[in-house]
Amino acid sequence: MLRLSILICIYNVDKDLFKQCLDSIYTSTLKDYEVIVVDDGSTVDYVDLVNDYKFDYVKLEHNTGTMQARSVAIMRAKAPLVCFVDADDVVSFDYLEALIQRQGETNADIVINDWAFFTKNVKYYCEKDTTINSNLDLQGDEILWKYFSQRGLEHSYYVLWNKVYKSDLLKRVANEIGGLDIDEKIVYSEDVLINYFAFKFAKRLVNVHLGYYFYRIHFRQQSNVQDENKLSLQIKNVAKVFSFIENDLKKSDFYDKYSEDFTKWVSFIYSSHLSIAKKRKNVDLIKLVNASYPVEKLTNIKKINSPVYNKHVLLPNNLNEIDKMLNKIYYSNNQVVVYCKKSGYAYKQLCGMIEILKKNNIILTHSKRIRADFVMPKEKIKLVHRIIHNYFIYRLGVWLFPKGSKLRQTLKSKL
């Protein structure tokens, strides 16, 4: 029985990155799924690549924007559950099944899983992210309250890619958005609008901690706005999305309840865009930012930095080697004894496989005197990466290289 529709919207993504994305899904432990790839008018030909996996492929005639591509994908989904994977990202082998397992146990409308940044050098997660360091079980009004109370400082709440949703919920959201007067191409922040309605309509939201969605950082990704035309479009799109949310809130009974948090969220994004525009000394961009946002309604406008992303936990450099071993253990039919140190990435994954995925054939041992069928590889993290991602050194780098500066981009490339 089909359990999950995995939706991938793609526009001119590097084919090698896209293949890595498809490989990670194809080799995951979840098997009862469909993949729907919606190509938003790319100039790159992906047909043969997608056909190799026998996934569903839809090519839109023109580039309509990410919002429209998402809606097309949602309406084609056949499974009762839906998740999004960006075409340049990858998932760990147990990530998808953990989401499905948790949703089955709770019947939640939305389930959030852990995620990590994926750069050319390292993989790491943010220790202060509350979707990672806490257990969520929200119901009713608590869900939308959580959406606004983070005030844009934790993007793990408003992005689409670290969640699974009930298909009926997202179809309702797509119909709601279809009724809005959207007269322009929405390429950026469509996830903020989709999740606003999803969190508004959802009755229960929970999270799970097994596996990772790896969000890749690279200079060709859509969210990278070094190009000033892309930055201008982002400013317009974000402001438009906020105006849709504000208009919907004003029609509801809970505007007073969320208006303060919403305004501070807008202030945070406004100050971020204004800071970038000023760093580039671009008068036209500064004017655009001030014209796009309802500045007269914003208070305490100042540069805001989110503390959520400051403290990093590095994942092992030899993650692929460890995951291959974990995969062998997962598919073992007989009872197996696994030696693993009582900490780190492998220990967390093994515990999750036992507790969340109900792999009762796995016996963990932390004693070398007990004969083990599998010995987990030693986790390796390079000293240079430990130094660069040290909390105080990282904070110093953020202070020395302001947001929007070219030096900041250089720092990111080293991370």
C-alpha positions in Angstrom: 0.0 0.0 0.0 1.3 3.5 -0.9 2.2 5.3 2.3 4.0 8.5 1.2 4.1 10.9 -1.7 7.6 12.5 -1.9 7.4 15.8 -3.8 10.4 17.3 -5.6 10.1 20.6 -7.3 13.1 21.4 -9.5 14.4 24.3 -11.5 17.8 24.1 -13.2 19.5 22.2 -10.4 22.9 20.6 -11.1 22.2 17.0 -12.4 24.9 15.5 -10.1 23.3 17.0 -7.0 19.8 15.9 -8.2 21.1 12.3 -8.7 22.4 12.3 -5.1 19.0 13.4 -3.9 17.2 10.7 -5.8 19.8 8.1 -4.7 19.2 9.0 -1.0 15.5 8.4 -1.4 15.8 5.2 -3.5 18.2 3.6 -0.9 16.2 4.6 2.1 14.5 2.0 4.3 11.0 3.2 3.3 9.7 1.3 0.3 6.0 2.0 0.0 6.2 5.5 -1.6 5.9 7.4 -4.8 8.1 10.3 -6.0 6.6 13.1 -8.0 9.1 15.4 -9.7 7.7 18.7 -11.0 10.1 20.4 -13.3 9.3 24.2 -13.3 10.3 24.9 -16.9 14.0 24.0 -16.5 16.4 24.4 -19.4 18.2 21.3 -18.1 16.8 17.9 -19.3 16.1 15.5 -16.4 13.8 13.0 -18.2 16.3 10.2 -18.5 17.6 10.6 -15.0 14.1 10.4 -13.4 13.1 7.5 -15.7 16.1 5.5 -14.4 14.3 5.4 -11.0 10.8 5.0 -12.5 9.6 8.1 -10.7 6.7 10.3 -11.9 7.9 13.3 -13.9 5.9 16.4 -14.8 7.4 19.1 -17.0 5.7 22.5 -16.8 5.8 24.4 -20.1 7.0 27.7 -18.5 8.8 28.7 -15.3 5.8 29.5 -13.1 7.6 29.9 -9.8 8.1 27.6 -6.8 4.6 28.3 -5.3 2.8 27.1 -8.5 5.1 24.1 -8.8 4.5 23.1 -5.2 0.7 23.3 -5.8 0.9 21.1 -8.9 2.9 18.5 -7.0 0.5 18.6 -4.0 -2.6 18.0 -6.2 -1.0 15.0 -7.9 -0.1 13.2 -4.6 -1.9 9.9 -4.3 -0.6 8.7 -0.8 -2.3 9.7 2.5 0.9 11.4 3.6 3.1 13.9 1.8 6.6 15.3 2.3 8.9 17.6 0.3 12.5 17.1 -0.6 14.5 19.8 -2.4 16.3 18.6 -5.5 19.7 19.6 -4.2 19.4 18.0 -0.7 19.6 14.4 0.6 18.1 12.4 3.4 19.6 9.8 5.6 18.5 6.2 5.1 16.2 6.1 8.1 14.8 9.6 8.0 11.6 8.9 5.9 10.6 5.8 7.7 10.9 7.5 11.1 8.5 10.2 10.0 6.0 7.7 8.8 6.3 5.6 12.0 5.8 8.6 14.3 2.8 9.7 12.3 1.2 6.3 12.4 1.6 6.2 16.2 0.1 9.7 16.8 -2.2 10.4 13.8 -0.6 13.8 13.8 -1.3 16.2 10.9 2.3 17.4 10.8 5.5 15.5 12.0 8.9 17.3 12.1 12.2 15.4 12.0 15.8 16.4 12.7 17.9 18.2 10.0 21.5 19.2 9.5 23.4 21.6 7.3 25.4 19.9 4.6 28.4 21.9 3.2 31.2 20.7 0.9 33.3 20.2 4.0 31.1 19.0 6.9 27.6 18.1 8.1 26.4 19.7 11.3 23.2 20.5 13.2 22.3 23.5 15.4 22.1 22.4 19.0 19.8 25.3 20.0 17.1 24.5 17.4 14.0 23.6 19.4 12.7 21.1 16.8 15.9 19.1 17.5 16.6 19.6 21.2 13.0 19.2 22.5 10.0 16.9 22.2 6.9 18.5 20.6 3.3 17.5 21.0 1.2 20.5 20.1 -2.6 20.5 19.7 -5.2 23.0 18.6 -4.2 26.7 19.1 -0.8 25.7 20.4 0.3 24.9 16.8 -0.2 28.3 15.3 1.1 29.9 18.5 4.3 28.0 18.0 4.5 29.1 14.4 4.4 32.8 15.3 6.2 32.7 18.6 9.5 31.8 17.0 9.2 35.1 15.1 11.2 33.8 12.1 14.3 33.0 14.2 14.0 29.3 13.6 13.4 28.4 10.0 12.9 24.8 10.9 9.2 25.7 11.7 8.4 27.4 8.4 10.4 25.4 5.8 8.6 22.5 4.1 11.5 20.0 3.8 11.8 18.7 7.3 8.2 17.6 7.7 5.6 15.1 6.7 2.0 16.2 6.3 -1.4 14.6 5.9 -2.2 14.8 2.2 -5.7 16.1 2.9 -4.3 19.0 4.9 -1.9 20.1 2.1 -4.6 19.8 -0.5 -6.8 22.1 1.6 -3.9 24.5 1.9 -3.3 24.4 -1.8 -7.0 25.3 -2.5 -6.8 28.1 0.1 -3.7 29.6 -1.6 -5.4 29.1 -5.0 -8.1 31.5 -3.9 -5.7 34.3 -3.1 -5.1 37.1 -5.6 -1.5 36.1 -6.5 -0.7 38.1 -9.6 3.1 37.5 -9.6 5.6 34.7 -9.7 6.4 33.5 -6.1 9.9 32.0 -6.0 10.9 32.8 -2.5 9.2 32.2 0.9 6.3 30.2 -0.5 7.0 27.8 2.3 6.2 30.5 4.9 2.7 30.9 3.3 2.1 27.2 2.9 3.1 26.4 6.5 1.0 29.3 7.8 -2.1 27.7 6.5 -0.9 24.2 7.4 -0.2 25.2 11.0 -3.5 27.1 11.1 -5.6 24.0 9.9 -3.6 21.3 11.7 -5.1 19.7 14.8 -1.9 18.0 16.1 1.8 18.5 15.5 4.6 16.2 16.9 8.3 15.6 16.2 10.7 12.6 16.1 14.4 12.3 16.4 15.8 9.7 14.0 17.8 10.3 10.8 18.5 13.7 9.2 17.3 15.8 6.4 20.6 17.3 5.0 20.1 20.8 3.8 22.9 21.5 1.3 24.6 24.9 1.4 26.1 25.9 -1.9 26.4 29.0 -4.0 24.1 27.9 -6.8 21.1 27.2 -4.6 18.0 29.3 -5.2 18.1 30.9 -1.7 21.6 32.4 -2.4 20.9 36.0 -3.4 24.3 37.4 -4.4 22.8 38.5 -7.7 20.9 41.8 -7.1 18.0 40.9 -9.4 17.4 37.7 -7.3 17.7 39.7 -4.1 15.1 42.3 -5.4 12.7 39.4 -6.3 13.2 37.9 -2.9 12.4 41.2 -1.1 9.2 41.6 -3.2 8.1 37.9 -2.7 8.7 37.9 1.1 6.8 41.2 1.5 4.0 39.8 -0.6 3.8 36.6 1.4 3.7 38.6 4.7 0.9 40.8 3.3 -1.2 37.6 2.5 -0.7 36.3 6.0 -1.5 39.7 7.6 -4.7 40.0 5.5 -5.8 36.5 6.6 -5.0 37.1 10.2 -7.1 40.3 10.2 -10.1 38.3 9.0 -9.7 35.9 11.9 -10.6 36.0 15.6 -7.0 35.5 16.7 -5.3 38.6 15.1 -4.8 40.3 18.5 -3.3 37.1 19.8 -0.6 36.8 17.1 -0.1 40.3 15.8 2.8 41.2 18.1 4.8 38.1 17.2 3.9 38.5 13.5 5.1 42.1 13.5 8.4 41.1 15.2 8.9 38.4 12.5 8.4 41.0 9.8 10.8 43.3 11.6 13.4 40.6 11.7 13.2 40.0 7.9 13.0 43.7 7.2 16.1 44.4 9.2 17.9 41.6 7.6 17.1 42.8 4.1 17.9 46.4 5.0 21.2 45.4 6.5 22.2 43.6 3.2 21.1 46.5 1.1 23.1 49.0 3.2 26.2 46.8 3.2 26.1 46.8 -0.6 25.5 50.6 -0.6 22.7 50.1 -3.1 20.4 53.0 -2.9 17.7 51.4 -5.1 17.7 48.3 -2.9 17.3 50.4 0.2 14.4 52.2 -1.3 12.8 48.9 -2.4 13.1 47.4 1.1 11.5 50.5 2.7 8.8 50.6 0.1 8.0 46.8 0.3 7.5 46.4 4.0 4.9 48.1 6.2 7.6 50.0 8.0 5.2 52.4 9.8 3.8 49.4 11.7 7.2 48.0 12.7 8.7 48.9 16.1 12.2 48.6 17.5 13.8 48.2 14.0 17.3 47.1 14.6 19.7 44.5 13.3 18.6 41.1 14.7 20.7 37.9 14.8 19.1 34.6 15.5 21.0 32.8 18.3 19.6 29.4 17.1 22.4 28.9 14.5 25.4 29.8 16.6 26.1 26.5 18.4 27.0 23.7 16.1 27.3 19.9 16.7 29.5 18.3 14.0 28.5 15.0 12.5 31.3 12.5 11.7 33.3 13.1 8.5 33.0 9.3 7.9 29.2 9.4 8.0 28.9 7.4 4.8 30.9 4.5 6.2 28.9 4.5 9.4 25.6 4.7 7.5 26.6 1.7 5.4 27.2 -0.3 8.6 23.9 0.9 10.1 22.1 -0.2 6.8 23.6 -3.7 7.1 22.4 -3.9 10.7 18.9 -2.7 9.8 18.5 -5.4 7.2 19.9 -8.2 9.3 17.2 -10.9 9.7 18.9 -12.6 12.6 19.4 -11.2 16.1 22.7 -9.2 16.1 24.9 -7.8 18.8 26.4 -4.4 18.0 29.3 -2.8 19.8 29.0 1.0 19.9 30.3 3.7 22.2 27.5 5.2 24.4 27.4 8.6 22.6 27.6 10.1 19.2 25.8 9.8 15.9 25.9 6.0 15.6 24.5 5.4 19.1 21.6 7.8 18.5 20.7 6.1 15.2 20.9 2.6 16.7 18.7 3.6 19.7 16.2 5.1 17.3 16.2 2.0 15.1 15.4 -0.1 18.3 12.8 2.3 19.9 11.2 4.1 16.9 11.5 1.5 14.1 11.0 -1.4 16.5 14.1 -3.4 15.4 14.0 -5.8 18.3 16.7 -8.0 16.8 19.4 -5.5 17.7 21.2 -5.8 21.0 23.6 -3.0 21.9 26.7 -3.5 23.9 29.3 -1.0 25.1 31.8 -3.6 26.4 34.6 -4.9 24.2 34.6 -8.1 26.2 31.3 -9.1 24.7 31.5 -10.7 21.3 29.8 -8.5 18.8 28.5 -9.2 15.3 29.1 -5.6 14.2 31.6 -3.1 15.6 30.7 0.5 14.7 33.6 2.4 13.1 35.3 5.1 15.1 33.7 8.4 14.4 36.1 10.9 12.8 36.0 14.7 13.0 38.9 16.8 11.7 40.5 19.1 14.1 40.3 22.0 11.7 36.5 21.6 11.5 36.3 21.5 15.3 38.2 24.8 15.5 36.2 26.6 12.8 32.9 25.5 14.3 33.9 26.3 17.9 31.1 28.4 19.4 33.4 31.4 20.3 35.3 31.3 17.0 32.1 31.1 15.0 30.6 34.0 16.9 33.8 36.0 16.3 33.5 35.3 12.6 29.9 36.4 12.5 30.9 39.7 14.2 33.9 40.3 11.9 32.0 39.4 8.7 28.6 41.2 8.8 25.6 39.8 7.0 25.5 40.8 3.3 29.3 41.3 3.0 31.5 39.5 0.6 33.7 38.4 3.5 30.7 36.7 5.0 30.3 34.6 1.9 34.0 33.7 2.1 33.5 32.5 5.7 30.5 30.4 4.6 32.5 28.8 1.9 35.1 27.7 4.5 32.4 26.3 6.8 
